[in-house]
Amino acid sequence: MKPDVSVVIPTFRRPEGIRRAINSVLVQDGVKAMVEIIVMDNDPDASARGIVATLDNAPRWPIVYGHEPNPGVANARNAALSLARGRLIAFLDDDETACDGWLAGLLDTQEKFNADLVFGPVRGRLIKNAPHKDYIEARFTREGPAQSCLISTYYGCGNSLLKRAKFFNDPPLFDNATNEIGGEDDMLFSKALNDGARIAWAATASVNEDIPPDRATLKFSLSKAFAFGQGPSQTCWQHRDIAGLAFWMLAGLGQVGVYGLGAAFMWALGMDGRASMLDKAAQGLGKALWFKGLEPRFYGDALL
């Protein structure tokens, strides 16, 4: 029987992460829909194949394993979507675990608001303690309204749900140019927003995102802040919104000046919150320096 929803989990060399992510989906309660789980292994060595095989022993919902040997975040998502059969697609990352009621929350919100896109909360949590703990966890955290509702913005792909009929008219969905730098979801969802998509927030559809030691550093978080700052300017350029691009570049320069000086002052005094202030300056720098070739590389061949 054809599933109602496909839960897509791309993975790249995170054996324990993918195991936890799959198990967190298999124990979801309150779900009346037919579900399938799509695991897309983006490791050229297919390292997740054996893990999926150990879990695929008459589980509650079928687990479909796929292998995309060409590394890249867009490659992995597109390959997973080629296997997905559901009319709704839910995305979970391999460093995320779904909380109780996650899938039911996404599905109920989508139905209530007839939404084309649904997003839910993400709580970042360090695997091991690290300096600037509160700041780093906040950088990986996504918050929204206390109640489920329609919203006028979009978030990242991890912990999201989309309606197949709205998006599958022009595959591939995700731009392969983003394979190493990310932002493939921003490009897709910003276009959907411009096209009038109905976007909803599912307040009860929470996931936890585990932050490994190699990402639990100030350098990595500031690189993510810089890339996040590039987003608005790059989106304006994508839509050839020159006035909007000029606005964001000027705003970014202002952020660099104000928050950069503030961060320097706070750092000199060892004040709490100095990392968050520097984060705002890094975001501003990203808005100003949004040009192709300056994007930090987090995925794909950059990890090999």
PEBEL-V287888 format. One record per helix or strand. SS is the DSSP state (alpha for helix, beta for strand). FROM is the first residue (numbers start at 0). LEN is the number of residues. Records with the same first field share a line. If there is no record, write none. Layout:
SS: FROM-LEN + FROM-LEN
This chain:
beta: 4-7 + 34-7 + 61-6 + 87-4 + 95-3 + 116-10 + 141-1 + 148-3 + 159-4 + 198-13
alpha: 14-12 + 48-7 + 72-11 + 101-12 + 132-7 + 163-4 + 175-3 + 183-11 + 217-21 + 241-28 + 273-15 + 299-4
